[in-house]
Amino acid sequence: MKSVALFVLAFTLIPAVLAQHQTFVVNPDASEVKMTLKTTHEIVNGTFHVQSGSIEFDRSAPRMSGSVIVLAGSGKTGNDSRDKKMNKDILQAEQHATVSFEPRTYTGVIAPSGDSTIQVTGIFTLLGTPHEITIPILVHLEGTTAAAKAHLVVPYIQWGLKNPSFLIWKADNDVAIDLFLTGRLSK
């Protein structure tokens, strides 16, 4: 009788536990990365193309896995010569075709639906070099759709990239990144 009760309890809990584990599959065509770089003469805004993304998370435990991959050479700022220099000399897109973020853990609570703000810690890889970073992310879940928004500041000079400053045109040593991801949820 005791083993039957344990079986019934286990059978009842399995769907609840499995429902906690989900995968967010990013739709690259509906997602984007925006950058903002302050300079002495202007604010440079640009966008990058998200190549792919898939994040597995568990609402019952603070762990995540997967990655978001951005094409390094896809940067567009509206100035072709600046974009060529950025992609070739700064981001070295020929040697390092992608920039990625691989989440590992999070703090906060991911609600089953609606908005949640969490702090995600993971590895941000730039120029092939991994950097641990914690990013505040606003997550929105609704049925089988999901969206994530994040704002972070990347200390690109500290992380080994060249500063694009020349003559009297000086650029900040940090670049602001806004990440907008949309996609679908699966179990």
NULO-720781 format. One record per residue (C-alpha): x, y, z; residue in one letter; residue number from 0. Coordinates in steps of 0.5 Angstrom, whole numbers, plus 500, padded with zeros to 3 digits. Each point is the difference from the previous one (the first is absolute). Example, Ala and Ser with C-alpha at 12.3 -4.5 7.8 and 13.67 -1.06 7.14 Angstrom:
<bakols>
BAKOL,xx,yy,zz,type,seq
BAKOL,525,491,516,a,0
BAKOL,502,507,498,s,1
</bakols>
This chain:
<bakols>
BAKOL,xx,yy,zz,type,seq
BAKOL,500,500,500,m,0
BAKOL,506,505,502,k,1
BAKOL,503,498,493,s,2
BAKOL,494,502,496,v,3
BAKOL,499,507,504,a,4
BAKOL,507,501,498,l,5
BAKOL,499,498,493,f,6
BAKOL,494,505,500,v,7
BAKOL,503,506,503,l,8
BAKOL,506,499,495,a,9
BAKOL,496,499,494,f,10
BAKOL,496,507,502,t,11
BAKOL,506,504,501,l,12
BAKOL,504,498,494,i,13
BAKOL,496,504,495,p,14
BAKOL,501,506,505,a,15
BAKOL,507,499,501,v,16
BAKOL,501,499,492,l,17
BAKOL,496,507,499,a,18
BAKOL,505,504,504,q,19
BAKOL,505,498,494,h,20
BAKOL,500,504,494,q,21
BAKOL,504,502,494,t,22
BAKOL,499,507,497,f,23
BAKOL,502,499,492,v,24
BAKOL,502,507,498,v,25
BAKOL,497,502,493,n,26
BAKOL,506,504,497,p,27
BAKOL,495,504,495,d,28
BAKOL,496,503,505,a,29
BAKOL,506,501,505,s,30
BAKOL,506,505,500,e,31
BAKOL,506,503,504,v,32
BAKOL,501,508,500,k,33
BAKOL,506,504,502,m,34
BAKOL,501,507,502,t,35
BAKOL,507,503,500,l,36
BAKOL,501,507,503,k,37
BAKOL,505,504,496,t,38
BAKOL,503,507,501,t,39
BAKOL,496,502,494,h,40
BAKOL,494,495,499,e,41
BAKOL,496,494,503,i,42
BAKOL,501,494,496,v,43
BAKOL,494,496,499,n,44
BAKOL,501,493,497,g,45
BAKOL,497,493,499,t,46
BAKOL,502,493,500,f,47
BAKOL,497,494,497,h,48
BAKOL,498,494,505,v,49
BAKOL,502,494,497,q,50
BAKOL,497,495,505,s,51
BAKOL,498,499,507,g,52
BAKOL,497,494,504,s,53
BAKOL,500,501,508,i,54
BAKOL,498,494,504,e,55
BAKOL,497,502,507,f,56
BAKOL,497,497,506,d,57
BAKOL,495,504,504,r,58
BAKOL,501,496,506,s,59
BAKOL,508,500,500,a,60
BAKOL,504,506,499,p,61
BAKOL,504,497,494,r,62
BAKOL,500,502,492,m,63
BAKOL,504,497,494,s,64
BAKOL,500,502,493,g,65
BAKOL,503,506,496,s,66
BAKOL,498,506,496,v,67
BAKOL,505,501,494,i,68
BAKOL,500,506,497,v,69
BAKOL,504,501,493,l,70
BAKOL,506,505,501,a,71
BAKOL,500,502,493,g,72
BAKOL,493,502,500,s,73
BAKOL,501,507,503,g,74
BAKOL,497,506,497,k,75
BAKOL,500,507,502,t,76
BAKOL,498,504,494,g,77
BAKOL,507,501,498,n,78
BAKOL,503,495,495,d,79
BAKOL,507,502,501,s,80
BAKOL,499,500,508,r,81
BAKOL,497,494,499,d,82
BAKOL,506,497,496,k,83
BAKOL,505,502,505,k,84
BAKOL,495,498,506,m,85
BAKOL,499,493,497,n,86
BAKOL,508,499,498,k,87
BAKOL,504,503,505,d,88
BAKOL,496,501,506,i,89
BAKOL,496,493,500,l,90
BAKOL,505,497,496,q,91
BAKOL,494,496,497,a,92
BAKOL,504,496,495,e,93
BAKOL,504,497,506,q,94
BAKOL,494,500,505,h,95
BAKOL,493,499,496,a,96
BAKOL,496,500,506,t,97
BAKOL,499,503,507,v,98
BAKOL,496,496,505,s,99
BAKOL,497,500,506,f,100
BAKOL,499,493,504,e,101
BAKOL,495,501,506,p,102
BAKOL,502,495,506,r,103
BAKOL,496,502,506,t,104
BAKOL,495,505,502,y,105
BAKOL,497,504,506,t,106
BAKOL,493,502,501,g,107
BAKOL,493,496,498,v,108
BAKOL,498,499,493,i,109
BAKOL,492,500,500,a,110
BAKOL,496,495,496,p,111
BAKOL,497,506,496,s,112
BAKOL,501,507,500,g,113
BAKOL,506,504,502,d,114
BAKOL,506,498,504,s,115
BAKOL,507,504,501,t,116
BAKOL,506,495,502,i,117
BAKOL,507,501,500,q,118
BAKOL,504,495,496,v,119
BAKOL,507,499,500,t,120
BAKOL,504,496,495,g,121
BAKOL,505,501,495,i,122
BAKOL,501,505,495,f,123
BAKOL,505,498,494,t,124
BAKOL,503,506,496,l,125
BAKOL,506,499,496,l,126
BAKOL,500,493,502,g,127
BAKOL,501,502,507,t,128
BAKOL,495,498,505,p,129
BAKOL,498,505,506,h,130
BAKOL,495,499,505,e,131
BAKOL,495,505,501,i,132
BAKOL,493,501,504,t,133
BAKOL,495,503,496,i,134
BAKOL,493,502,502,p,135
BAKOL,495,497,495,i,136
BAKOL,492,502,500,l,137
BAKOL,497,493,498,v,138
BAKOL,493,500,497,h,139
BAKOL,496,493,499,l,140
BAKOL,493,499,497,e,141
BAKOL,498,494,498,g,142
BAKOL,505,497,495,t,143
BAKOL,503,507,499,t,144
BAKOL,506,503,503,a,145
BAKOL,504,506,500,a,146
BAKOL,506,503,504,a,147
BAKOL,503,507,500,k,148
BAKOL,507,502,503,a,149
BAKOL,504,506,501,h,150
BAKOL,507,499,501,l,151
BAKOL,507,504,500,v,152
BAKOL,506,496,497,v,153
BAKOL,507,503,502,p,154
BAKOL,502,498,493,y,155
BAKOL,507,504,501,i,156
BAKOL,501,496,506,q,157
BAKOL,498,494,497,w,158
BAKOL,506,500,494,g,159
BAKOL,496,504,494,l,160
BAKOL,503,506,497,k,161
BAKOL,497,507,502,n,162
BAKOL,498,503,493,p,163
BAKOL,502,507,502,s,164
BAKOL,504,504,495,f,165
BAKOL,503,507,500,l,166
BAKOL,495,505,504,i,167
BAKOL,494,494,499,w,168
BAKOL,500,497,507,k,169
BAKOL,496,494,501,a,170
BAKOL,498,497,507,d,171
BAKOL,503,494,503,n,172
BAKOL,494,497,501,d,173
BAKOL,494,498,496,v,174
BAKOL,493,499,502,a,175
BAKOL,496,494,497,i,176
BAKOL,493,499,500,d,177
BAKOL,497,493,498,l,178
BAKOL,493,498,498,f,179
BAKOL,499,493,499,l,180
BAKOL,493,497,498,t,181
BAKOL,498,493,499,g,182
BAKOL,496,494,502,r,183
BAKOL,500,495,506,l,184
BAKOL,500,493,500,s,185
BAKOL,501,495,505,k,186
</bakols>
